[in-house]
Structures are given as C-alpha cells and as structure tokens.
Amino acid sequence: MVTGPSLYQEVVTVTEHYFGPAADRFIARQVHNHLNKNPEILRKEDLAGLTKWISLAMALLVDDEKLIKKYVSELEKLVDKQSPAK
C-alpha cells in the first residue's frame, strides 16, 4: 500500500504559501497548543478546530480578510481530500 504525505505535512505545505519556512513551526505550535496532540497524528476530524485557531492567529498577524479566507478555504479542501470516495 502506497501512502502519501501525512495530513500534517499537507497542512504545512498549504501554510508554506503564507508563512514560508516558518510554516512547520507555526502549524506544530497550533496543533500542540490548541489540539493538545502530536502534529504527526493529526486527523481530518481535527481540521475544523485547527482551522478555527489558524484563522484567529492569522487575523492577529494579517489585516487582509480575503487572504485569510483563501488560506482557510485551502485548508478546508484537505478535509475533502482526506475523505474516502463514495
């Protein structure tokens, strides 16, 4: 069975478009501090909560609502990607 990147790594990859090399540290910190779990065991069920915290953090850092919405939208697409085909 071939597996792709972990969900955590996919979140980091999306985040790199916004935070560059700081993406891994930013996401790891969000997962540890707000979800109280190891980032490598991130599951699709965690994405709603993680996305909420990320959007709050972004709102403190960036004064561009469109950019924040685009970022959140990209993260939400990961849920669909993680869902099994029907």
Residue frames as qw, qx, qy, qz and C-alpha x, y, z in Angstrom:
[[0.000, 0.889, 0.458, 0.000, 0.00, 0.00, 0.00],
 [0.419, 0.271, 0.003, 0.867, 1.42, 3.36, -1.05],
 [0.214, -0.825, -0.449, 0.268, 0.70, 6.26, 1.23],
 [0.320, 0.739, 0.061, 0.590, 1.16, 9.93, 0.54],
 [0.173, 0.343, -0.432, 0.816, 2.22, 12.70, 2.86],
 [0.188, -0.424, -0.769, 0.439, 0.63, 12.88, 6.28],
 [0.031, -0.863, -0.467, -0.191, -2.26, 15.27, 6.83],
 [0.421, -0.784, -0.014, 0.457, 0.06, 17.35, 8.98],
 [0.451, -0.203, 0.451, 0.743, 2.54, 17.65, 6.11],
 [0.198, 0.575, 0.613, 0.505, -0.28, 18.63, 3.73],
 [0.213, -0.923, -0.306, 0.089, -1.36, 21.39, 6.14],
 [0.470, -0.603, 0.215, 0.607, 2.25, 22.58, 6.35],
 [0.424, 0.159, 0.575, 0.681, 2.54, 22.57, 2.55],
 [0.042, 0.810, 0.493, 0.314, -0.55, 24.79, 2.22],
 [0.387, -0.878, -0.135, 0.246, 0.74, 27.03, 5.00],
 [0.606, -0.220, 0.277, 0.712, 4.13, 27.47, 3.32],
 [0.276, 0.593, 0.447, 0.610, 2.40, 29.66, 0.72],
 [0.246, -0.895, -0.217, -0.302, 1.56, 32.10, 3.52],
 [0.572, -0.799, 0.179, 0.041, 4.35, 31.69, 6.08],
 [0.454, 0.697, -0.550, 0.074, 7.27, 30.40, 4.04],
 [0.535, 0.229, -0.767, 0.271, 9.81, 28.39, 6.04],
 [0.202, -0.211, 0.598, -0.746, 8.06, 29.26, 9.32],
 [0.700, -0.109, -0.342, -0.617, 5.03, 27.16, 8.31],
 [0.683, -0.058, -0.720, 0.108, 6.14, 23.95, 10.01],
 [0.232, -0.014, -0.605, 0.762, 6.80, 25.70, 13.31],
 [0.379, -0.088, 0.051, -0.920, 3.55, 27.68, 13.11],
 [0.755, -0.120, -0.440, -0.471, 1.39, 24.61, 12.47],
 [0.595, -0.033, -0.734, 0.326, 3.20, 22.44, 15.02],
 [0.037, 0.036, -0.485, 0.873, 2.62, 25.13, 17.63],
 [0.556, -0.101, -0.111, -0.818, -1.09, 25.44, 16.74],
 [0.770, -0.085, -0.598, -0.208, -1.57, 21.66, 16.96],
 [0.480, -0.015, -0.695, 0.536, 0.34, 21.29, 20.24],
 [0.007, -0.010, 0.398, -0.917, -1.17, 24.31, 21.98],
 [0.514, 0.036, 0.022, -0.857, -4.77, 24.14, 20.81],
 [0.836, 0.028, -0.398, -0.377, -5.42, 20.49, 19.99],
 [0.545, -0.570, 0.568, -0.233, -3.07, 19.07, 22.63],
 [0.954, 0.108, 0.278, 0.026, -1.67, 16.41, 20.35],
 [0.492, -0.342, 0.550, 0.582, 1.40, 15.42, 18.41],
 [0.383, 0.579, -0.208, -0.689, 1.22, 17.01, 14.95],
 [0.154, 0.278, -0.873, -0.370, 2.07, 13.75, 13.18],
 [0.072, 0.288, 0.950, -0.094, -1.16, 12.14, 14.41],
 [0.311, 0.311, 0.062, -0.896, -3.37, 14.93, 13.06],
 [0.281, 0.329, 0.889, 0.147, -6.61, 13.54, 11.60],
 [0.013, -0.402, -0.484, -0.777, -9.23, 15.03, 9.31],
 [0.404, -0.717, -0.566, -0.042, -11.56, 15.30, 12.31],
 [0.487, -0.523, -0.184, 0.675, -9.06, 17.76, 13.83],
 [0.353, 0.253, 0.331, 0.838, -9.06, 20.11, 10.85],
 [0.157, -0.802, -0.422, -0.393, -12.18, 22.09, 11.79],
 [0.553, -0.791, -0.134, 0.224, -10.75, 23.02, 15.17],
 [0.622, -0.220, 0.219, 0.719, -7.28, 23.60, 13.78],
 [0.260, 0.508, 0.424, 0.703, -8.63, 25.82, 11.01],
 [0.294, -0.889, -0.320, -0.145, -10.52, 27.90, 13.59],
 [0.600, -0.670, 0.045, 0.434, -7.35, 28.50, 15.58],
 [0.551, 0.056, 0.365, 0.748, -5.32, 29.22, 12.47],
 [0.114, 0.714, 0.412, 0.554, -7.82, 31.80, 11.24],
 [0.420, -0.889, -0.172, 0.055, -7.75, 33.52, 14.64],
 [0.640, -0.437, 0.208, 0.596, -3.95, 33.60, 14.64],
 [0.434, 0.329, 0.442, 0.713, -3.90, 34.90, 11.06],
 [0.068, -0.875, -0.374, -0.298, -6.35, 37.66, 11.96],
 [0.506, -0.808, 0.007, 0.301, -3.86, 38.85, 14.58],
 [0.591, -0.301, 0.406, 0.629, -0.98, 38.79, 12.11],
 [0.219, 0.161, 0.595, 0.757, -2.56, 39.91, 8.83],
 [0.263, 0.487, 0.336, -0.762, -5.01, 42.68, 8.05],
 [0.333, 0.251, -0.592, -0.690, -6.25, 41.08, 4.83],
 [0.680, 0.057, 0.529, -0.504, -9.56, 39.27, 5.24],
 [0.797, 0.470, -0.207, -0.317, -9.52, 37.97, 1.65],
 [0.359, 0.525, -0.761, 0.127, -6.13, 36.36, 2.20],
 [0.332, -0.206, 0.788, -0.476, -7.30, 34.71, 5.43],
 [0.788, 0.249, 0.272, -0.494, -10.44, 33.37, 3.73],
 [0.689, 0.533, -0.459, -0.173, -8.36, 31.98, 0.86],
 [0.110, 0.438, -0.846, 0.285, -6.00, 30.24, 3.29],
 [0.524, -0.030, 0.664, -0.532, -8.87, 28.77, 5.31],
 [0.807, 0.391, -0.023, -0.442, -10.56, 27.60, 2.10],
 [0.529, 0.514, -0.675, -0.020, -7.39, 25.78, 1.05],
 [0.122, -0.273, 0.860, -0.413, -7.22, 24.08, 4.44],
 [0.683, 0.142, 0.426, -0.576, -10.88, 23.05, 4.25],
 [0.734, 0.452, -0.379, -0.338, -10.22, 21.38, 0.89],
 [0.159, 0.409, -0.883, 0.167, -7.89, 19.00, 2.70],
 [0.546, 0.001, 0.660, -0.516, -10.89, 17.53, 4.53],
 [0.805, 0.428, 0.017, -0.411, -12.49, 16.58, 1.22],
 [0.483, 0.579, -0.655, -0.042, -9.18, 15.16, 0.03],
 [0.102, -0.317, 0.874, -0.355, -8.94, 13.01, 3.18],
 [0.712, 0.107, 0.406, -0.563, -12.49, 11.68, 2.86],
 [0.405, -0.024, 0.873, 0.270, -12.85, 8.30, 1.15],
 [0.267, 0.066, -0.523, -0.807, -14.50, 8.28, -2.26],
 [0.573, 0.156, 0.553, -0.585, -18.20, 7.49, -2.21]]
